[in-house]
Amino acid sequence: MTSRGLTLIETVVSVVVVSLLFAAALNASGAAAATRAVIDGRRQGEELCQALMAEILSKPYYDPQTGANGLGPGLGEANGTDRTGFDDVGDFNGWTASPPVDRSGIAIPNTTGLTRSVLVEKLSRSTGTDLFTNAGEVKVVRVQVKRKSKILYELNAVRSPAWDTREGN
């Protein structure tokens, strides 16, 4: 005669198998959540970089008031994280804000723990760097968004004075 019930050994093996499957499912779920957080951070970094780069590239190459070609804000152009006085590409050099702020210096929502910064460098034929034929001079603009010391996103652009003289500007 055969028994129709489960033995203690069959029950223990079943519990162990179900536990292992449950642990594997939790592990996979945790990995998916971590990946989603990384992707969301990169997306947010990209959006913050693109918005600031668009603002920078909309400015003229030379200071419209003085014709200067310096790097960093001129006298009276900088006020903390407020960028409303920035009137040329070079003014943004060295600018940083944590958390990221809009043009008038107001913190952008949901960006706590992030830092947005700008570096502008001048490259010219005299430095031995010739990016374009007959270019003369260009500025390389780098916008970064970081969380702690880790770069979430970086965007680079090249800006020349020729952009200011294009048709329709």
C-alpha positions in Angstrom: 0.0 0.0 0.0 1.3 3.5 -1.0 1.0 6.5 1.1 -0.7 9.6 -0.4 0.8 12.2 1.9 4.0 14.2 1.7 7.0 13.0 3.7 8.9 15.4 5.8 11.9 15.3 3.4 9.7 16.2 0.4 8.3 19.1 2.3 11.7 20.4 3.3 13.0 20.1 -0.3 10.0 22.0 -1.5 10.5 24.8 1.0 14.2 25.1 0.0 13.5 25.2 -3.7 10.7 27.8 -3.2 13.1 29.9 -1.0 15.9 29.8 -3.6 13.5 30.9 -6.3 12.2 33.7 -4.2 15.7 34.9 -3.4 16.6 34.9 -7.1 13.5 36.9 -7.9 14.3 39.5 -5.3 17.9 39.7 -6.6 16.7 40.3 -10.1 14.2 42.9 -8.9 16.9 44.7 -7.0 19.3 44.7 -10.0 16.5 46.1 -12.3 15.8 48.9 -9.8 19.5 49.8 -9.6 19.7 49.9 -13.4 16.6 52.1 -13.6 18.1 54.5 -11.1 21.3 54.8 -13.2 19.3 55.4 -16.4 17.1 58.0 -14.7 20.2 59.8 -13.4 21.8 59.9 -16.8 18.5 61.2 -18.4 18.2 63.9 -15.8 21.9 64.8 -16.3 21.4 65.0 -20.0 18.4 67.3 -19.7 20.3 69.6 -17.4 23.3 69.7 -19.6 21.3 70.4 -22.8 19.3 73.2 -21.2 22.4 75.0 -20.0 24.3 74.4 -23.2 21.5 75.9 -25.3 21.5 79.0 -23.0 25.3 79.3 -23.4 25.4 78.9 -27.2 22.6 81.5 -27.6 25.0 84.1 -26.3 27.5 86.0 -28.6 31.1 85.0 -28.8 32.4 88.4 -27.8 31.1 90.6 -24.9 28.5 92.9 -26.6 29.2 95.8 -24.3 33.0 95.9 -24.5 34.0 93.5 -27.3 36.2 91.7 -24.8 37.0 88.0 -25.4 37.8 87.1 -21.8 36.8 84.0 -19.9 34.7 84.4 -16.8 32.1 87.0 -16.0 33.1 90.7 -16.3 32.6 93.3 -13.7 28.9 93.4 -12.5 27.9 90.3 -14.6 28.1 87.7 -11.8 25.9 87.5 -8.8 26.3 84.1 -7.1 24.6 81.5 -9.1 22.4 84.0 -10.9 23.3 84.0 -14.7 21.1 86.9 -15.8 24.1 89.2 -16.2 26.0 86.7 -18.5 26.0 88.2 -21.9 28.6 86.2 -23.8 29.9 82.6 -24.0 33.1 83.3 -22.0 31.1 84.6 -19.0 30.1 81.0 -18.1 33.6 79.8 -17.5 34.0 78.4 -14.0 30.3 78.8 -13.2 28.9 76.0 -10.9 25.8 75.5 -8.9 24.8 72.7 -6.4 21.9 72.0 -6.6 21.5 73.1 -10.3 19.6 76.4 -10.7 17.7 78.2 -13.4 19.0 81.4 -15.1 17.9 83.6 -12.2 19.4 81.4 -9.5 16.4 79.5 -8.3 17.0 75.8 -7.5 15.6 73.4 -10.1 13.2 70.9 -8.4 14.3 67.3 -7.7 18.0 68.0 -8.3 19.3 67.8 -4.7 22.7 66.2 -4.6 23.6 67.2 -8.1 26.2 69.8 -9.3 26.1 71.5 -12.7 29.3 73.2 -13.9 30.8 74.9 -16.9 34.3 75.1 -18.3 35.1 77.3 -21.3 38.5 77.2 -23.0 39.9 79.2 -25.8 41.7 77.4 -28.6 43.5 79.3 -31.3 46.1 78.9 -34.0 48.6 80.4 -31.7 48.2 77.5 -29.3 48.9 75.1 -32.1 45.4 73.8 -32.2 43.7 74.2 -35.6 40.2 72.7 -35.3 38.9 74.3 -38.5 40.6 75.6 -41.6 40.8 79.4 -41.4 39.1 79.3 -38.0 41.4 81.6 -36.2 39.8 81.1 -32.8 37.2 78.9 -31.1 35.9 78.4 -27.6 35.3 74.8 -26.4 32.4 74.7 -23.9 32.0 71.8 -21.5 28.9 71.3 -19.3 28.9 68.6 -16.6 26.4 67.3 -14.2 27.7 65.3 -11.3 26.4 63.4 -8.3 29.1 63.6 -5.6 32.2 63.1 -7.7 30.7 60.9 -10.4 29.9 62.5 -13.8 26.3 61.6 -14.7 26.5 63.4 -18.1 28.8 65.7 -20.0 28.2 67.7 -23.1 30.8 69.5 -25.2 30.4 72.1 -27.9 32.6 74.3 -30.0 31.7 77.9 -30.6 33.3 80.4 -33.0 32.8 84.1 -33.7 31.6 83.0 -37.2 28.3 81.8 -35.6 27.5 85.5 -34.6 27.8 86.6 -38.2 25.7 83.9 -39.8 22.6 84.9 -41.8 19.5 85.6 -39.7 21.3 86.3 -36.5 
